[in-house]
Amino acid sequence: MDNNTLKEITLDGVKYVRADLTMQPALLGKRAILVIDRGWIVAGDIEDVGGRIKVSRALHIISWTSIGFNGMVANPKSKNVCIQPLPNGFDVPDDAELFRVPVADDWGL
């Protein structure tokens, strides 16, 4: 059997799928979680303009406990996540961005 062609296997009635086949498609839209220099974590609708990142419908992700970063991304409404709105939005230089995680257009709202 060629392991490169094996896509799934069933053991005791449970189907297991190769990890490289379970990648989620990229989310379309412009909302993302941004991790910014100096420890700021924010979310909002992102627009890259002239060397700056403009964020509207912005949220400050203050903290999350017991669920990890992935848990916070998956469930921003959890009681373990503390998020506050930034009603005026903001912008930062694009070189302040460490990374971004695309999320659904209604994430955290």
GIWODA-V304390 format. One record per residue. PHI is phi in whole degrees, -180 to 180 (* if undefined). Layout:
# GIWODA-V304390
PHI ; PHI
This chain:
# GIWODA-V304390
* ; -88 ; -63 ; -72 ; -101 ; -73 ; -106 ; -155 ; -145 ; -118 ; -126 ; 51 ; 81 ; -108 ; -88 ; -116 ; -119 ; -55 ; -60 ; -72 ; -100 ; -105 ; -63 ; -80 ; -67 ; -61 ; -75 ; -87 ; 117 ; -123 ; -87 ; -155 ; -95 ; -110 ; -104 ; -114 ; -45 ; 76 ; 88 ; -77 ; -127 ; -135 ; -139 ; 167 ; -84 ; -102 ; -138 ; -91 ; -136 ; 52 ; 82 ; -128 ; -108 ; -95 ; -122 ; -118 ; 46 ; -83 ; -132 ; -99 ; -89 ; -78 ; -163 ; -150 ; -132 ; 66 ; -126 ; 73 ; -60 ; -62 ; -65 ; -65 ; -63 ; -72 ; -142 ; -67 ; -89 ; -60 ; -65 ; -89 ; -116 ; -112 ; -128 ; -128 ; -71 ; -114 ; -61 ; -94 ; 65 ; -170 ; -144 ; -137 ; -62 ; -65 ; -80 ; -82 ; -74 ; -90 ; -164 ; -134 ; -121 ; -63 ; -135 ; -63 ; -63 ; -108 ; -58 ; 76 ; -91
